[in-house]
Amino acid sequence: METGAGEQRLNVDELTTVIEDFNTLFIRLPTVQQFGFSSLSVLHTLSRQGPTRLTALTATEQLTQPALTSLVSRLERDGLVERRPDPRDGRAVLVALTTAGAEVVRARHANRVARLGQLVADMDDEQRDAIARSIPALRRVIELAGTGTPNIADD
């Protein structure tokens, strides 16, 4: 599928496959600390969103309420998250990262930056530039998913 200017149209099927393969590579990059995927996902979500209600986490983490409650209890026992009262609703509880939890997220990010940097260093300038040019578009996809347009959580 070529456009008139010789640019290739976006093949969403190919993009999906590449993203899936990249995610598989990325989540398996060796890091300084080993945690289960669900634990890491909760820590990452809390690092990006801040203190969050358990019910909101069930939607983002795609876990049942009992499974997430159990996971949060383990993370709390390990000192990585804490529960605190929701200042807007005294009946509700927020889950928040502790300093130790934030350090896990920071250390894993720094380690992945270093490992991905090694891989990217083996690419040529044109390939690195192509990746750099794609960052704003990928950020926009994330932004659109966050607004519910399109609603990717319903598939």
C-alpha positions as CSV (number, residue, x, y, z in Angstrom):
1,M,0.0,0.0,0.0
2,E,1.9,3.0,-1.2
3,T,0.8,6.6,-1.2
4,G,1.7,9.0,-4.0
5,A,4.7,10.3,-2.2
6,G,6.3,6.9,-1.8
7,E,5.4,6.8,1.9
8,Q,4.0,3.5,3.2
9,R,0.5,3.7,4.7
10,L,0.1,2.4,8.2
11,N,-0.5,-1.3,8.4
12,V,-2.3,-1.6,11.8
13,D,-1.9,-5.4,11.8
14,E,1.8,-5.1,11.3
15,L,2.0,-2.3,13.9
16,T,0.2,-4.5,16.4
17,T,2.5,-7.5,15.8
18,V,5.6,-5.3,16.2
19,I,4.3,-3.7,19.4
20,E,3.4,-7.2,20.8
21,D,6.9,-8.4,19.9
22,F,8.6,-5.3,21.3
23,N,6.6,-5.6,24.5
24,T,7.7,-9.2,24.9
25,L,11.3,-8.1,24.4
26,F,10.9,-5.1,26.7
27,I,9.3,-6.8,29.6
28,R,11.9,-9.5,29.5
29,L,14.9,-7.2,29.5
30,P,17.0,-8.3,32.5
31,T,16.6,-5.9,35.4
32,V,18.0,-5.5,38.9
33,Q,14.9,-6.9,40.7
34,Q,12.5,-9.6,39.7
35,F,8.8,-9.2,40.3
36,G,5.7,-10.8,38.8
37,F,4.1,-9.0,35.9
38,S,0.9,-8.1,37.8
39,S,3.0,-6.7,40.7
40,L,5.1,-4.6,38.3
41,S,2.0,-3.4,36.5
42,V,0.4,-2.2,39.7
43,L,3.6,-0.4,40.8
44,H,4.0,1.2,37.4
45,T,0.3,2.3,37.3
46,L,0.6,3.9,40.7
47,S,3.9,5.6,39.7
48,R,2.1,7.2,36.8
49,Q,-1.3,7.9,38.3
50,G,-0.6,8.5,41.9
51,P,-2.7,7.1,44.7
52,T,-5.6,5.2,43.2
53,R,-8.7,3.4,44.5
54,L,-8.7,-0.4,44.4
55,T,-11.8,-0.4,42.2
56,A,-10.0,1.8,39.6
57,L,-7.0,-0.5,39.7
58,T,-9.2,-3.5,38.9
59,A,-10.0,-1.8,35.6
60,T,-6.5,-0.8,34.6
61,E,-4.9,-4.1,35.8
62,Q,-7.6,-6.4,34.4
63,L,-7.7,-8.4,37.6
64,T,-10.7,-9.4,39.7
65,Q,-11.3,-7.6,42.9
66,P,-10.2,-10.5,45.1
67,A,-7.0,-11.1,43.0
68,L,-6.1,-7.4,43.2
69,T,-6.9,-7.2,46.9
70,S,-4.6,-10.1,47.5
71,L,-1.9,-8.7,45.3
72,V,-2.1,-5.3,47.0
73,S,-1.9,-7.0,50.4
74,R,1.3,-8.7,49.4
75,L,2.8,-5.5,48.0
76,E,1.8,-3.8,51.2
77,R,3.4,-6.6,53.3
78,D,6.6,-6.1,51.2
79,G,6.6,-2.4,52.0
80,L,6.0,-1.3,48.3
81,V,2.5,0.2,48.7
82,E,0.4,1.5,51.4
83,R,-3.3,2.0,51.9
84,R,-4.5,5.4,53.0
85,P,-7.9,7.0,53.5
86,D,-9.3,8.8,50.4
87,P,-9.6,12.5,51.5
88,R,-12.6,13.0,49.2
89,D,-14.5,10.0,50.6
90,G,-13.8,8.7,54.1
91,R,-15.3,5.3,53.3
92,A,-12.8,4.7,50.4
93,V,-9.2,3.7,50.5
94,L,-6.4,4.8,48.1
95,V,-3.4,2.6,47.3
96,A,-0.2,4.5,47.0
97,L,3.5,3.8,46.4
98,T,5.8,3.9,49.3
99,T,9.3,5.3,49.0
100,A,10.5,1.7,48.5
101,G,7.9,1.1,45.8
102,A,8.9,4.2,44.0
103,E,12.5,3.2,44.2
104,V,11.7,-0.2,42.6
105,V,10.0,1.6,39.7
106,R,12.9,4.1,39.3
107,A,15.6,1.4,39.4
108,R,13.8,-0.8,36.9
109,H,13.3,2.2,34.6
110,A,17.0,3.2,34.8
111,N,18.1,-0.4,34.2
112,R,15.8,-0.7,31.1
113,V,17.0,2.6,29.8
114,A,20.6,1.3,29.9
115,R,19.7,-2.0,28.3
116,L,17.5,-0.5,25.6
117,G,20.3,2.1,25.0
118,Q,22.7,-0.8,24.3
119,L,20.3,-2.3,21.7
120,V,19.6,1.1,20.0
121,A,23.3,1.8,19.9
122,D,23.7,-1.0,17.4
123,M,21.2,0.7,15.0
124,D,22.2,3.1,12.3
125,D,21.3,6.8,12.5
126,E,18.3,6.5,10.2
127,Q,16.8,3.8,12.3
128,R,17.3,5.8,15.5
129,D,15.8,8.9,13.8
130,A,12.8,6.8,12.7
131,I,12.2,5.7,16.3
132,A,12.6,9.2,17.6
133,R,10.1,10.5,15.0
134,S,7.5,7.9,16.2
135,I,7.6,8.9,19.8
136,P,5.0,11.8,19.5
137,A,2.6,9.6,17.6
138,L,2.9,6.7,20.1
139,R,2.3,9.2,23.0
140,R,-0.9,10.3,21.2
141,V,-2.1,6.7,20.9
142,I,-1.6,6.4,24.7
143,E,-3.4,9.6,25.2
144,L,-6.3,8.5,23.1
145,A,-6.5,5.2,25.0
146,G,-6.6,7.1,28.3
147,T,-9.6,9.1,27.2
148,G,-11.6,6.0,26.3
149,T,-11.4,6.8,22.5
150,P,-11.1,4.2,21.3
151,N,-12.1,2.0,24.2
152,I,-9.5,-0.7,24.2
153,A,-10.5,-2.1,27.5
154,D,-13.7,-3.6,26.1
155,D,-12.1,-6.1,23.7
